[in-house]
């Protein structure tokens, strides 16, 4: 994911307490980034205090920047205000960005934040930046980067305006308890409201940003965030595009294509290229190939597999699918919905072809977790389904090997436990009795218990039968 950055001699790594390091060394920095764990975890709130920010400010070179991550989930407005007030007490110049769906990023500086947009545009056209922003933010343009920009310093001041907000300090760590109170709640930052506040107060753009195409930024925001609060023509297009993307995300490729056609234009950015390419592939149209250089290699392989499958070229589809799944082991960026849809197609291929050299290669690719355990639950479920597709049922050599791979910490799910018990019993596996016990333990805890599940038909081992008397 980071191109083996830890092996780069330009990146020295120091293991230790970051706060202690900043307090004791004499170095100064152009950039400091803080991305600790959640503030409600013991000790972490000390990395969100005024005193810690003062230490960081003293360690920045002139014009240096400090980037502070904050979760946007399990948090209420009062807690966000404490965070902004504490950050703003040290850094007078603040920018607010949205990184991923549940993440907020504040950029702070002791001096005005100034950018050379021409230099930035040239820089992101070079590697590794070009590939990085294409993978993480699905864009190839500077405008695409700034779709994640929420507001400038005036916006930060508006967040805490008209309210007396306490600070998070070393001797009064309010954030630790404020975040704890919101743990596992539905409270979260409403990014649409934040963008609207920034827009309504004229604080939604960085200083001297005329070099950016703001019409393009607004269009790309429609694809990312929906159409609410947009000008009329963008609102209409955003509704149509949002509907197309929603159907696509839910796996309804036919519905996504029908709604995409209502836009009557060519795709403009990576999410749209991916949607159009996969929908065309699902229709069996070679036009899908035109867009494959616009998406990630793993996605391109998966789209080829779908195209070949629809064109009744199963051998080529199996080869492309094997390559796609192989790339999932090194590419951490595909969404869970995309992985699930791709692996669903893999099951279709296995059911159609049965055990061949190619399909067995697909099964082998499913044996190990994908990069950073991406879509792990989907992979595990597909592994068992793939084995059953090759064995034409829940018993057989491939199912036995797939199920045994989960031992000793098996998924505690009825369907899996049922397959495991049946498979082990048929194979006279040493764990057959344990598998039946686990299945019955699960059923006993369900409404209706073992009686409701026809206990006698499960041929319970003696220790379980005795425990129910």
N, C-alpha and C positions, 0 to 999 in steps of 0.2 A: 504493500500500500504506500509506503514511504520510500520505495526504491532502496531498501537496505540502508537507510540513513545512519543507523548506529555503526555501520562499518566505514562511514566517511570520516577521514581524518580531520575534516573541518568542524566536526561535531564532538567536542569533548563532553562527556557525561559525568556529572557529579551526583552521587547518591547521598542524600542527607536532608536536613530540615531547611527548606528554602528560606524561611524567615530568619533563622539563625545565620545562614550563609550571607544574606544581604546585610545583616547587622555587623558582621565581623570582617568581611573582606573590603578591599579598597577599590574594587573595580566599579566602573560605570558602564551603562548600557544604552544602546539606541532603542531597544525594544525589550520589554518584560511582559511575559504572558503568564497569567494565573488561571489555571483550570483545575481547582481542587475538587474534592467530592462534594456531596450535598451539604449545605451549611448546618443541617440538623444533626449530622453525625459528630460524635464527640471530638472536640478539638478543632474541627474544620472552620468554625465561625471565627476563629482567631485570624484567618486569612481573609476576612472581610471587614476588619476593624479600621477605624480612622488611624490608629497608630501604625498598623501594617502599611496602609497606603502612604503615610508620611515617610516611612522607611523606603518605600519604592520610589517616591518622588525624589528623594535625596540621592538615589542611585541612577537616575536617568541623566543622560547627556542633554545638552541644550537641544530642544526640539524632539527629544525622545518621547516614545509612546508607551503607554501601559494598556494592555488588553485584559479585561476581566470578564470571565464567563459567569453566567447565572442561569440556573434552571428556570424555565418558563412554565413548569407544571407544578402542581401541589403548592401554589403560592397565591396569596391574595394581594389586593392593591396596597393595603397598609404595609405589608412586608416589603413590597417593591419600593415604596416611598422611603422606607428606612434605608434600603440599599442605595438608592439614588442620592439621598441626603448625605450619607456617609461618604460616598464616592466623590460627590461634588464639594464636600468640605475641604478636600485636598487638591482635587484637579478642577481648575476653573473652566477648562475647555473639554467638552465631552461630546462624543458621538455615540449614537445607539444603532446597533445592527442586529438583524436576525440571521443566525447562521443556519440551523436546521429547524425543523418544525417545533421542537420543544426547547430551543436554546436561544438565549439572549447574550449579546456581547457588547460591552461598553469599552470605548476607546477614550483614554484620558491623557491629557498633557498639561504641562505647566504653561505652554505657549500655544498660540493659535495653530490649528492643524492645517497645514498648507500642502497641496499636492501638485505635482507636475503631471497633468492628465495625459499629455502626449507621451511622456516617458513610461507611464503606467500602461498605456495602450500597447506600446512596443514590448514591454516586459512580459505581459501576459500572452503575447504571441510566441514566446520562446518556451522551450522546455527547461525545467519540469513544470513550469506554471501553467502552460497550456493544457497539459493532460490533467493537472491537479484540479483546475476549476471546472473542466469538462466532467470529471468524475464526481467531485463533491457537490458542485452547484449546477451542473448540467447547462453550462453556457460556454461560449467561446469568445465573448465580447466583454469590453469594459462596462457597457451598459447592463449586460447580464449580471455582472458583479454588483452593480449599484441597485439592482432590484431588491437587494437585501438591506439597503440603507433605510433606516426608519426616521432618524431625526438628528438635528444638530444640537448645540448647546442650549439654545432657547427652548427646545423641546424638553431637555433634561430639567430645566428650571420650571417648566409648566407642570411636570409630574409632581413636584413638591410644592407648587404654588398654593397659597391660601390655606395652608395647614401647618401646624407646629409639629414637625417631625423630629423625633429623637434620633440620635446617632448610635451606631453600633460601635462600642469601644471595648478596650481590653478589660475594663472593670465592669462593663455592663453589656454583655453580648446578647442583645435582643434578638438578633437574627436566628441564633440557634434554637430558641424556643418558638419564635414566630413561624419558622419553617416546620418545626415539629408539630405545631398545632394544625398545619395544613396537610400533614402526611396522609396519603391515601384519600384525599378529598377530590371533588370535581373542580376545585379552584385552579385557575390557570391564567396566564397572561393572555389577554385578547389582543392579538397583533393587529387585527383590523381596526380596533378602536384606537390603538396607539398610532397607526398610520393616519387615521382620520384626524386625531388631535394634532399631529405634526403638520398635516396639510392645512388644517383650518387656521393654524397660527403662523403659517408661512415658515415653518421650521423643518420642512421635509427635504431640504437640499443642503449639501455642503456649500461652504463659501466658495465663490468664484468657480462654479461648476458649469459655466456656459458651454464648455467644450464637450459636454455630454449631450447625447440625443435623448432628451427627456420624454419625447413622444414614444420612442422605442422602449424606454424603461417602463413606461406605463403599460404598453402592450405586453411586455414580458411579465409584468406583475399580474396581469389578468390570468395568464396561464398558471402562475405560481399560487396566487392568493384569491382568485375569484374576481367577481365583477362589482362587488358592493362599493358604493361611494365613488364610482368612476363616471366620467362624462358620458353623455347619452350613447354615442356611437360605440364607445368602448364597453358600455354596460350591455348592449345588445350582443356584441361579439363575444364578450366575456361569458354571457349566459350560454351561448351556443358552444363555445370552446370548453367551458366548465362541464357542460353536460357530456360532451364527447369524452373528455378526460375521465370523468366519473365512471362512465360505462366501460371505458378501457381498463381502468384500475380494478373494476369488479369482474373483469374477464369476459365482458360481453363485447366481443370484437365486431360482430355484425351491427349492434346498436351504436358502438363508437364510430364505425365507418359511416353509417347513415347520418349521424349528427355532424361529423366532420365535413361531409360533403356540403352541408348547408352553409359553410363558411365561404365556399367557392374561391379558395386561394391555395397557394402552395405552403407547405410547412416552413416555419421560420427558425425554430430553435430545436434543441435536442429532444425535449419531451414530445414535440409535435412530429419530428422526424421518426421517432421510435413508434409512435401511435400509427402513423401512416404506413410505415414499412411493415409492421406486424399485421395490420388489417389487410393490406394488399397481399401479404403472404398467405393469410388465412383464406383469401379468395382465390389463391393459386395463380396470382398475376406476377409475371416476371418484373413488373415495374417496381416491386419491392426492393430489388437489388440495387436500384439507383441510390437509395438512401443509406445503405449499410455502412458506408464510410463516415457517416455522421453520428453513429452510435458506438457504444463500447464494443470491443471485440466479442465479449461473451454474449452480448445481446445480438450482434450480427450473426453469430453461429446459431443461436436459438431461432432467429427469424429464418435463416436458411433451412433449418430442419423443418420448420412449419411449412415453408413453401414447397420443399421436396415431398413432404407428406401429402399435401393437398394435390400435388401433381402426380401422385401415385409412383413416386420414385423412392421406395422405402429404404433401399440400401444406402442411397446418398443421404437420406434423412437420418439414418442411424449414425453415419459417420459425423455429420454436422452436430447431432445431439451429443455424441461422445465428446467432441471438442468443446461444446458449450459448457457441459457439466465439468469438464476438466478445468476450464477457465474460472468457474465458480470457486475453485480451490485457491485461486490467487487474486481474484477480483472481489473486494468486499462491498462494492457499491450497489449491485442489483437489489431492487426492493423485494420484500417478501412476496408480494403479489405477483411480481414478474417471475421470481424463482418458482413459485407454486404453479403458475400457468405453464412454465417450461417443463417442469417435472411431470405435470399432468399429461403433456404431450409424449414425454418419454414412456409413460405407462402405456399409452395407446400403441406406441411402436413395439414395445415388448409383448403386449397381448397379441398383436398382429403377427410378429415374426417368430415368436417363441425363442428357444435357446439357439443362438448362433454366436459366432465369434464376436460380432459387433454388439449384440444385445448383452452378452456376458460382460463385455467391456463397460457398458453403461452401468450394469449392476456393480461392477468393481469400483467405478468412480463414485458410487453412492456410499461406499463402505466408510469413508473418512469424512470428518466435518469439513465444511466449506471455510473459506477465509474468515477469520475472527468469529467463527461459529455463526455466520450469517444464516438466517432461516433454518436453524438447527432442528426445530420441531417438524418443519415441512420435510427436511431431508430424511429424518428418522422414519417418519410415516411412509415416505415414498420408498425407502429401502425395503420395508416389509411388503408393500404393495407390488414393487417390482419383482421381488422373489416369488410372490404368489402368482404373478402373471406368467412367469417362466415355468413354474411348477403346476400351473393350471388349478390351483387350489391352496388351502392352508397347510398342506403337508407335502413334504418333499425335501430334497437335499438343499436347494437354494433357500427355502424358508427356514429350515433348521439352522443353517449357517447365519442367516440374517438375524434371526431371533436370538441366537446364542451370543451374538456380538454385543448385546445390551447387558449381559450379565456382569456383575451381580446386581446392578442398580437399574432395574427394568422400569419402563414407563408404567405408572400406576393408572392404567386406563382399561376399561372393560374389554374393548375390542382387542387390544394387544394381548391382554392376559388370557383371553379366550383362545386366540390363535396360538399363543405360546403353549398353553396347556394341551391343546389338541395336537399340535406338532410334536411336542415332546412325548406324548403318550404313543403316538403312531410310530415314533422312532425308538421307543423304549429307552429314552434318554435318562441318564442318572438323576436329572433334576425333575423328572416327570411328576413325582409326588409333591415336590415343593411347588411346582407350577400349578397343580390342582389346588393346593392349600392357599396359595396367593389369590387365585381366582375366587375361591369360596370366601376368603376373608374380605375381598372387595365386595362381593355380592351381599355378604352378611351385613355390611355397613350401609347398604342401599335401602331405600324404602321397600318394605315387603320382605327383606332379608332373604335367606336361603330358601324358605318355603315358597316365596313368590317366584323364585327362579328355578323351580322344579329340582330341588336339591338332590333327590335320589338319582335323577338322570345323569348327574355329573360324576357318578361313581367316586364319591369322596373317599380319600384315604382315611385310615382308622383314626388318626389323632384328631381330625376335623369332625368326623362323625361322633366320636366320643364327647367332644366339647359341646355338641348341640343337644345332648340328651338331657 
